[in-house]
């Protein structure tokens, strides 16, 4: 029996007419979920989603500025994250 699920979350970003930043609250939007046994599939899926979003964002000066401020390139930015969410018993 599974002890949890893997969830792909779209990372929350805000734009201020110059660059993107993560909001203080973190933010994020649930995109997909996978059974615990599907971890490899979930990781491959999030990697593909990030790769596609990086390609779409290439050449966007706001994203390039954001990456440079963190000392990285746009190829290092994550637009999606894989999060493990354990099941819990009610009342525990």
Residue, then its C-alpha position, 0 to 999 in steps of 0.5 A: x500500500x502506498x504511503x503517499x503521492x508525488x505531486x507536480x506543482x507549477x512554481x509561483x512567480x510574480x513579474x514586476x515589469x523588469x524581472x520575475x521573483x518568487x512571492x513570499x508565500x511561495x505559491x504554486x499550482x497543482x498540475x499532476x499527481x502520481x502514485x508513490x510507485x510511479x516516482x520515476x515517471x513523475x520525475x521524468x514528467x517534471x523534467x520534460x515540463x521544465x525543459x519545455x518551459x525553459x525553451x519557451x522562456x529563452x530570449x525573455x529578458x525578464x527571465x534572463x535577468x532573474x536567472x543572472x541575479x541568482x548567478x545561474x542561467x535560464x537552464x537552471x530555473x525550475x518552473x515545476x517541482x516534484x513534491x512528495x506528500x505523505x498520507x496521514x491518518x485523521x486524528x493522528 
